[in-house]
Amino acid sequence: MWTTVAAISGTLAVIAGAFGAHALKARLSPEQLESWTTASQYHLLHSIVILALGLYAAQSGKSIKLPASLFATGIVLFSGSIYLLVLTKMRWFGPITPIGGLFLILGWLSLIRVGND
């Protein structure tokens, strides 16, 4: 299941990166474009982490539900809020971004448990 989630998420991250680099480049301020780029890079990086976790779980039989769920939620909240903030300019998406960052941090910390089980 997690490899499928990673494949879909990674695909969307590449699309978002290309969309920012091509379709949005002329329409965004340099600051907005930098935010978009950060969001798409974090999106892709954590999609790859979910893929690695899915492959690890398939090989080892260990549960990776907690870290994978934390990373997936972090992607949606962190990158998703930045995408929406840049596209809509609705400032209320801004406070969601650090919550997403916290989920990503918790995902990394939860790997301690996976590695020690």
N, C-alpha and C positions, 0 to 999 in steps of 0.2 A: 504494500500500500504506500509506504513512504517513498519508494523510488518513483512511483507514479506522481505523487504530490511534488516531489523534487523536479521531475521532468516538466510538469505543467508550470511550476513556479519559475524554473530556469528559462523556459520558453518565453514566459511573460516578461522576465527580467531583460532578456535580449531584445525583445520587441520594445520595451520601455527605453532601453538605452539607445536603440536606433532611432526611435521616435524623437527622443530628446536631441540627438546629434544632428538629425536631418530636418524633421518637420517643425520642431520648436526653436531651433537655433536662432532663426531670424526674428522670432516673436517674443523671446524672453530676454530679460535683462541678464547681464553676466552673473549677478548674484542668484537669480532664479535658475539659470542654467547650471550653475555650480550645485545648487540644492538638488536639482533633478538628477544630475550625474552622481552625487553622493547616494541618493536613494536607489538608483538603479545598480550601483556597485555593491551596496550592502545587500540588496535584493538578490543579486546573482551569487555573491559570496555565500550567503546563508542558504540559498538553494543547493549549492554544491555541498555544504555541510550536511543538509538533510539527505542528499543522495548518498554521501559517504556513510551516514548513520544507517540508512536503509540497507545498503550493501553489507555493512558490518552485522546488522541484525540477522540478515539472511544467512550469513556465514556462521555466526556464533550462536544463534538462537536466543540471544539476550534481548531483553525489552529495551527499546529506545523511545518508547512512547512519550515520556516526560520531556527529554531534551528536544525531540523532533517537534512536539506540540508547542513548546516554548519558542523555538526558532520560527515555526510557521506563523504563530501569533505575532511574534516580533516583526516579521516581514510585513504582514498586513498592516499592523499599527504604525510601525516606523516608516517604511517606504511608502505605504499606501497614503498615510497622512501627508507626507511631503508631496507626492504626486498630486493629491487633491488640493493642497494648499497652493501649489504652483499653477495648476490649471484653473482653479476657481477664485483664487485670491481671497477666499473666506478664512479669515484669521483664526476662527475658532478651531480649525484643524491643528493649529500649532501646538497646543498643549497635549495633543495625543502623541506627538512624535517622541517625547522623552519616555512616555509609558511604553511605547514600542521598543525603545532602546533598553529599557529595564528588562523587558522580556528576552531580548537578545543576550543581555548579560547573564540573566538567570539560566538561559539555555547553555551558555558556556560553562557556568558553574555546575550545572546538573551533570555535565560530562564526567565530573569527578566520581559520581556515584556509578555511572555506567562502567567506567574503567576499573572500579574497585569491586564490582559485583562478581 
